[in-house]
Amino acid sequence: MAENDAQDQHQLTQAQLEAIENEIKSTQPLTSPLMPIGVLMQQYTNTTSNDENDNGRGGCGQQEQGFVQSATFLSNKYNSLRKIRGDGNCYYRAFLYSLCEHLLRSLILCDGSDNDNDNKQHEEFSRLKNVVAQSLKWVCQYGYDEYTIDMFHEELVELFDFIEELSKRKSGKDGSDSDGKDLLENALKQLHSRLNEENASSDYCTWFMRVMTAAQMKSNPDQYLPFLLSENCMDVPSFCAREVEPMGKECGMVQVSALAECMGVRVVIEYMDGRMKVGEKLVHHVFGEGESGGNDRAAGGGERTSITLLYRPGHYDILFDA
């Protein structure tokens, strides 16, 4: 009898979880269209708001003033944002989307007026593409089976090929002829469409970035282990199996640092936690700055790609400079 009750409760719990997951999918895209930064202020000043992606964990209730002050500060520093689906994969998905969008913009906006800058942008894209291309053999050094994860890696490689192909459609490089502004707009639409398809490129690449994050931690366990002791985890592989590799597991600061170092990407995170007071600046942290993760994979002589994310309790979105 007790066994049947436990089984019924498990089935009920699973049904509830599936219902929540389906509701999230039906109301939140994987990545939203570009939104004006003012939506943050609206969210925290409109007490009747029913924002389906309210990741502020408190809105205009608890810590109201801190969130309003934070939204005001951000509105003066940034001009837009993209919201990311709150499904536990938001950091990896935000990192992926922001990185791809930044690279695509940089390549298309190379117009020949500044050869030095143009060369730096192409060199940085080549560096990151090479990191991705070599990553399969590299992660397999840390316990992953090549044949099991190859399709996920291939999806990430194809995504970088897709970005390169889109960027070459200007100036007749692929036999076509497009105006630069129209090209950028159309290319960004195509990238957005590709990274918003359910159970496709975004999810495959997101999971492989989890693997890269775990491999980075395993490649230098002494660097990360001290930060894991507070998580009641005594070794890096166990932590990765529990908190990094499974889809839907939220990302902590250790994983943020590891992925930034693995890719050689500078990640700026603005922390909107409701504790900001009048006259203060919003706390932000920078990861991956001047580091290559203890190996030469992410090393490069040029300026690093930099992305900016917004952290609200348990969630990440993408910010764009004013």
C-alpha positions in Angstrom: 0.0 0.0 0.0 2.8 2.4 1.0 4.7 1.5 -2.2 1.6 2.3 -4.3 1.2 5.6 -2.6 4.8 6.5 -3.2 4.5 5.5 -6.9 1.3 7.6 -7.2 3.0 10.6 -5.6 6.0 10.2 -7.9 3.8 10.2 -11.0 1.9 13.2 -9.7 5.2 15.1 -9.1 6.4 14.2 -12.6 3.1 15.4 -14.1 3.4 18.7 -12.3 7.0 19.1 -13.4 6.0 18.4 -17.0 3.1 20.9 -16.8 5.5 23.6 -15.5 8.0 22.8 -18.2 5.3 23.0 -20.9 4.0 26.3 -19.6 7.6 27.8 -19.7 8.0 26.6 -23.3 4.7 28.1 -24.3 5.3 31.5 -22.8 9.0 32.0 -23.1 11.1 31.7 -26.2 14.6 30.3 -25.8 15.9 33.9 -26.4 13.7 36.9 -26.8 13.8 39.6 -29.5 15.8 42.7 -28.6 14.0 44.7 -25.9 14.4 48.3 -24.7 16.1 48.4 -21.3 13.1 50.2 -20.0 11.2 46.9 -19.6 13.2 46.4 -16.4 11.9 49.6 -14.9 8.4 48.7 -16.0 8.7 45.3 -14.3 9.8 46.6 -11.0 7.5 49.7 -10.9 4.3 48.1 -12.2 2.8 46.3 -9.3 0.1 44.7 -11.5 2.7 43.3 -13.9 2.3 39.6 -14.6 5.5 39.3 -16.6 5.8 35.6 -17.6 9.6 35.8 -17.2 9.7 37.6 -13.9 13.1 36.4 -12.8 13.6 39.2 -10.3 12.3 37.0 -7.5 10.4 39.7 -5.8 9.4 42.3 -8.3 7.8 45.2 -6.4 7.4 43.3 -3.2 10.5 42.4 -1.1 13.5 44.6 -1.7 11.4 46.8 -4.0 13.6 49.9 -3.7 16.8 48.0 -4.4 15.5 46.6 -7.6 14.1 49.9 -8.7 17.4 51.6 -8.0 19.2 48.9 -10.0 16.8 49.2 -12.9 17.4 52.9 -13.0 21.2 52.5 -12.9 21.1 49.9 -15.7 18.9 52.1 -17.9 21.6 54.8 -17.9 24.3 52.3 -18.8 22.7 50.0 -21.3 20.1 50.5 -24.0 18.6 47.0 -24.6 18.5 43.4 -23.4 17.4 40.0 -24.5 15.6 37.7 -22.1 16.6 34.1 -21.8 14.2 31.2 -21.0 14.2 30.4 -17.3 14.8 26.6 -17.7 18.0 26.2 -15.7 20.2 26.5 -18.8 20.0 30.3 -18.9 23.7 31.1 -18.3 25.0 28.7 -21.0 22.3 29.8 -23.4 23.0 33.5 -22.8 26.7 32.9 -23.2 26.2 31.1 -26.5 23.7 33.6 -28.0 25.6 36.7 -26.9 28.9 35.2 -28.2 27.4 34.3 -31.6 25.6 37.6 -32.0 28.8 39.6 -31.1 30.9 37.6 -33.5 28.4 38.0 -36.3 28.1 41.8 -35.8 31.8 42.2 -35.6 32.4 40.3 -38.9 29.7 42.1 -40.8 30.7 45.5 -39.6 34.2 45.1 -40.9 33.9 47.5 -43.8 37.5 48.1 -44.7 37.8 51.6 -43.3 40.0 50.3 -40.4 42.2 47.5 -41.6 43.8 47.0 -38.2 40.5 46.6 -36.4 39.1 44.4 -39.2 42.1 42.1 -38.9 41.7 41.8 -35.2 38.0 40.9 -35.5 38.8 38.2 -38.1 41.7 36.9 -36.0 39.5 36.7 -32.9 36.8 34.8 -34.8 39.4 32.4 -36.1 40.8 31.9 -32.6 37.4 31.0 -31.2 36.5 28.8 -34.1 39.7 26.9 -33.6 39.0 26.5 -29.9 35.6 25.0 -30.8 37.1 22.7 -33.6 39.7 21.3 -31.2 37.4 20.9 -28.2 36.1 17.4 -29.0 39.6 15.8 -28.8 40.3 17.9 -25.7 37.2 17.1 -23.7 37.7 13.4 -24.4 40.9 13.6 -22.4 38.7 14.0 -19.3 36.5 11.0 -19.5 34.0 11.7 -22.3 33.3 9.2 -25.1 33.9 10.8 -28.5 31.2 8.8 -30.3 28.6 9.7 -27.7 29.2 13.5 -27.8 30.4 14.0 -31.4 26.9 15.1 -32.7 26.7 17.8 -30.0 30.2 19.0 -30.9 29.4 19.0 -34.6 26.4 21.2 -34.0 28.6 23.8 -32.4 31.1 23.6 -35.2 28.3 24.0 -37.8 27.0 27.0 -35.9 30.4 28.8 -36.2 30.4 27.8 -39.9 26.9 29.3 -40.2 28.1 32.6 -38.7 31.1 32.7 -41.1 28.8 32.0 -44.1 26.4 34.8 -43.1 29.2 37.3 -42.7 30.6 36.5 -46.2 27.4 37.5 -48.0 28.5 41.1 -48.2 30.5 42.7 -50.9 29.9 39.7 -53.2 32.2 37.4 -51.3 29.9 34.5 -52.0 28.6 35.9 -55.3 25.8 37.9 -53.8 25.5 41.7 -53.3 23.9 43.1 -50.2 23.7 46.4 -48.5 25.6 46.3 -45.2 22.7 47.4 -43.0 20.2 45.0 -44.6 22.8 42.2 -44.5 23.3 42.7 -40.8 19.6 42.8 -40.1 18.9 39.7 -42.2 21.8 37.8 -40.7 20.8 38.5 -37.2 17.3 37.3 -38.0 18.6 34.1 -39.3 20.9 33.6 -36.3 17.9 34.3 -34.0 15.7 31.8 -35.8 18.3 29.1 -35.7 19.0 29.6 -31.9 15.3 29.6 -31.1 14.4 26.3 -32.7 13.2 23.9 -30.0 15.3 20.7 -29.4 17.8 21.8 -31.9 21.0 23.9 -32.3 20.6 25.9 -29.1 20.1 22.9 -26.8 22.8 20.8 -28.5 25.4 23.6 -28.2 24.3 24.5 -24.7 24.9 20.9 -23.6 28.3 20.7 -25.3 29.3 24.0 -23.5 28.4 22.2 -20.3 30.8 19.5 -21.3 33.5 22.1 -22.1 32.9 23.7 -18.7 33.3 20.4 -16.9 36.4 19.5 -18.9 37.9 22.9 -18.0 37.3 22.2 -14.3 38.7 18.7 -14.5 41.8 20.0 -16.4 42.7 22.1 -13.4 41.0 20.7 -10.3 43.2 22.5 -7.8 42.0 25.8 -9.1 38.3 25.0 -8.6 38.1 22.5 -5.7 38.4 25.1 -2.9 35.2 26.7 -4.2 33.3 23.4 -4.2 33.8 22.5 -0.6 30.9 24.8 0.3 28.8 22.8 -2.1 29.4 19.6 0.0 31.4 18.2 -2.8 34.9 16.8 -2.2 36.0 16.3 -5.8 35.6 18.0 -9.1 34.3 15.0 -11.2 31.5 14.4 -8.7 30.5 18.1 -8.8 30.5 18.1 -12.6 28.4 15.0 -12.8 25.9 16.5 -10.4 25.8 20.2 -11.2 27.4 20.9 -14.6 26.7 18.1 -17.1 22.9 17.6 -16.6 20.7 20.0 -18.6 18.5 22.2 -16.4 21.1 22.6 -13.6 21.6 26.2 -12.7 25.0 27.7 -13.1 27.1 29.0 -10.2 30.1 31.4 -10.2 32.5 28.4 -10.5 31.0 27.3 -13.8 30.8 30.9 -15.0 34.5 31.3 -14.5 35.4 27.9 -16.0 33.5 28.5 -19.3 34.9 32.0 -19.7 38.5 30.7 -19.2 37.8 27.7 -21.4 36.7 29.8 -24.4 39.0 32.8 -23.6 36.0 35.1 -23.5 35.7 38.1 -21.1 32.3 37.9 -19.3 31.0 41.0 -17.5 28.1 40.3 -15.1 25.9 43.0 -13.6 24.4 41.8 -10.3 20.8 42.9 -9.8 19.9 41.3 -6.4 17.8 44.1 -4.8 20.5 45.3 -2.4 21.5 48.5 -4.3 21.0 51.8 -2.4 20.6 55.3 -3.7 23.9 56.8 -4.8 25.6 53.4 -5.2 26.7 51.6 -8.3 25.5 48.2 -9.2 28.0 45.4 -8.3 29.5 43.7 -11.3 32.2 41.1 -11.7 34.4 40.2 -14.7 35.5 36.7 -15.5 38.0 35.3 -18.0 40.0 38.5 -18.2 43.6 37.9 -19.2 43.3 34.2 -18.5 43.5 31.1 -20.7 42.5 28.4 -18.3 46.0 27.1 -17.6 46.6 25.8 -21.1 47.2 27.2 -24.6 43.9 26.3 -26.2 42.2 29.7 -25.6 45.4 31.7 -25.8 45.6 34.6 -28.3 47.5 37.7 -28.8 44.5 40.0 -29.6 41.8 41.6 -27.6 39.3 39.2 -26.1 35.7 39.1 -27.1 33.6 40.6 -24.3 30.0 39.9 -23.5 27.8 41.4 -20.8 25.1 39.5 -18.9 22.5 40.5 -16.3 22.2 38.4 -13.2 19.0 38.3 -11.2 18.5 35.7 -8.4 18.7 32.4 -10.2 18.7 33.8 -13.7 20.8 35.4 -16.5 19.8 37.6 -19.4 21.9 39.5 -22.0 22.7 43.3 -21.8 23.7 45.6 -24.7 25.7 48.8 -24.2 24.2 52.2 -24.7 
